[in-house]
Amino acid sequence: MELIKEKDILRYPRLDTVLMVEEFIQKHDGEYKRKELWQKLPKKMMYQTFQVIIAYLFESNKISIDVEGKIGWIYYTERAKTREAMARLVWKGR
């Protein structure tokens, strides 16, 4: 996946837009390639803004892109909570 450089970003997406894309991908897991998914979204947006959202979701391990280019949802909160509970994290206060 090609990373988007910060200087190339003209417009950052709003939180409600990111959440809309997340929800759409979850409902249509593995059905669409990038451009098809962008065209089917319930709310229109610039393609570059969509690209920023996809890059964010990919880098945060919420989506995967298969060999055909289809986008699938891979972040499941139940599993994340289980992993978090197993992790031995210690918060050191001052």
N, C-alpha and C positions, 0 to 999 in steps of 0.2 A: 504494500500500500504506500503510495506516494505521500510524504508528509507535506503539509502546507506551511510555508514560512510565515511568521507573524507579520512581516512587512508586506506580504502579498494579500493579507486579509483586509478587505474594504469595509466589511460589516460583520460584526459578531452577532450570532443568533441570541434571541431572548430565551429565557428559561422555558416559557410555555411552548415555544417552537421546538426546542430540544425534546421536551416531554411528549409532544405530539408525534414526533418522528420515532421516538422510542416505543410508544404505544402501538403505532402502525406496524413497526417491524415485529413486535411481539405477536400481533394478531396475524401477520402474514409471513411467518417465519419460513425463510428459505424459498419463497415464491418468486421474488423479483430480483432482477439485476439492478444496479445502481440507477440508471436513467429511468427504467420502468417504475421503480419505486418512487422516484422524485415526481414523475408525472401522475402517479396514482394518489399522492398525498391529499388529504381532505382540504388542506390550506396551501395555496400557492406561495412559493418563495423563490428567491434568486437561486440559480444552480450553485453559485459559489458559496452561498450561505449553507446550502444543503451539504456541500462537500466538507465544509468545516465541521458540521455536526457528525457526518459519517467518520471523519478522521478522529474526532474526539471519542466517539463510541468505540471505534476500533482500538485506539490506543488505551482506552480504559477497560479493555477486555469485556465489553458488553455485547459486541457483535463479532461475527466471523464472516469471511468472504470465501466461498468455496471455489474450486477450480473452474466452474462454469461462470463465476462472477456473481452468484446469487448471495444475498445477504441474509444471514440467520442470527437469531438472538441466542446468546450463550450465557448470559448473566441471570442466574436464578437466585433470588434473595434467600431462599431456604438453605441452599448449599453454602452461600456466602456466610450466613449466620453460623452454620455448623463449623465452617473453617475458622471463623473468627473466634468461636468458643474454644477451639482446640489450640489456637495460637497462644504462645506463652509471652504475652506482651506485658511489659511493666512500665507504668508511668512514674517517672521520677520527678517529684516536685522539688522545689528549691528550698 
